[in-house]
Amino acid sequence: MCAEPVDRRSGGRGKKLIKDGDAEASVAHFCLQKLHILPSEFLGLPIKDRAFIIASIQARIDSEKKAAREAKAKAKAPRGRHRRR
């Protein structure tokens, strides 16, 4: 009476889908992590609502990338402590 091990993962492909660039899986992952929306809730939304959320996520990502570039540029800029003559 040896019980077989139970695979609790849903197919075991979740992380692979996100890393391999499956756009819908990536958006569902972002919704879960940052917006606290379950993937099933996101995928159950009407297409227009999902499109709006995707556009909002893209705008947030673009804004965060811009802020990171500006912070990096500011860190590289001369401090002004030693004046050049």
URJO-V320587 format. One record per residue. RES is the residue in one letter. PHI is phi as a letter, one per 20 degrees, with the letter a starting at -180 (none if undefined). BURIAL is # if it has 9 or more other ideal C-beta (glycine too) atoms within 8 Angstrom, else .. D_CENTER is the distance of its C-alpha to the mean C-alpha in whole Angstrom. Layout:
RES/PHI/BURIAL/D_CENTER  RES/PHI/BURIAL/D_CENTER
This chain:
M/none/./45  C/e/./42  A/f/./39  E/f/./36  P/f/./33  V/e/./30  D/e/./27  R/e/./24  R/e/./21  S/e/./21  G/n/./22  G/m/./20  R/d/./18  G/g/#/14  K/f/./13  K/f/./15  L/f/#/13  I/f/#/9  K/f/./11  D/e/./13  G/n/./11  D/f/./12  A/g/./10  E/f/./11  A/f/#/10  S/f/#/6  V/f/#/7  A/f/#/9  H/f/#/7  F/f/#/4  C/g/#/8  L/f/#/9  Q/f/./8  K/d/./8  L/d/./10  H/l/./12  I/d/./13  L/f/./14  P/g/#/13  S/f/./17  E/f/#/17  F/f/#/14  L/f/#/16  G/e/./19  L/f/#/19  P/f/./21  I/g/./20  K/f/./20  D/f/./18  R/f/#/15  A/f/./16  F/f/./16  I/f/#/12  I/f/#/11  A/f/./13  S/f/./12  I/f/#/8  Q/f/./9  A/f/./12  R/f/./10  I/f/./8  D/f/./12  S/f/./13  E/f/./11  K/f/./12  K/f/./16  A/f/./16  A/f/./16  R/f/./18  E/f/./20  A/f/./20  K/f/./21  A/f/./24  K/f/./25  A/f/./25  K/e/./27  A/f/./30  P/f/./33  R/f/./34  G/n/./37  R/f/./39  H/d/./41  R/f/./43  R/e/./44  R/d/./47
